[in-house]
Amino acid sequence: MAHKAGFVSIIGKPNVGKSTLMNAIVGEKLSIITPKAQTTRHRILGIVNTEDYQIVFSDTPGIIKPKYELQDSMMSAVSLSLSDADLILFVTDIHEKHDENDVLEKIANSNIPLVVLINKIDTATQELVAEKTAFWQQKLNPLYIFAISALHQYNLEGLLPLILEHLPEHPAYYDKEDLTDRHLRFFASEIIREKIFLNYQKEIPYSTEVIITSFKEEDGLTRISAEIIVERDSQKNILIGKGGSSLKKVGTEARKDIEKFIDQKVFLQLFVKVIPDWRSKKNYLKNFGYEN
């Protein structure tokens, strides 16, 4: 049998379960997950390898109408993932009110084969599943519609054979040992950012960026220093908390998860830095790894 390889783009609105889906398929927590919308900011690749095939999944930011430069960059990441996709997995929440127009605009003129995944069906009735299936069949006429629960890994087993049907014969794009295209530094920063999303409310998570300034692997210990960027002094004060208590909690939670991820002891230092309005400044966004 000839070797198959290709790219599968996972797209949808914020908070529909795209990252949960990719983590479930790949079998590793590559994308951070929080209950808040717009947690994912970058295109993150998750790679599934066997002797006969390589599937490169793209987890993408939730599709929105951008309001500032950072969100422009996030939407560019979505467009990039569609430019090389062999197959699109469009994830929709069963409880959405059919207001996915921003997503549909992205795929309206696409010739890429499309599969619709109706997610979170563990929280819905059979009648609602049937209604949504009929709606998407009529609206998009996709190759296939799966009703799934990414969180509980329900009804995912039929996905892989379907994906392989639509991948071209091609040599592997990445080393067969690779699970992703990202380095450990990136995942350390994402884990810290996840803890910020989980521990703070309102605008704080959306106004922060995490930059790894030092990542040194020694015998049995990895030393990591990170800067948490915020836009205002008031946000810095909230982030640090009384006597540094809030920042210490974030650091402890992040350190434990980074240790699990890299399977090694970690010494983690966190610093907070104010850069006014960084989300709207292209030079900072480029330095922070965002591209337009």
Helices and strands as residue ranges (DSSP letters): E 4-11, H 18-26, E 44-49, E 53-59, H 69-83, E 87-93, H 101-107, E 114-119, G 121-123, H 126-140, E 144-147, H 159-165, H 184-199, G 205-207, E 209-218, E 221-230, H 233-240, G 242-244, H 245-262, E 265-274, G 278-280, H 282-287
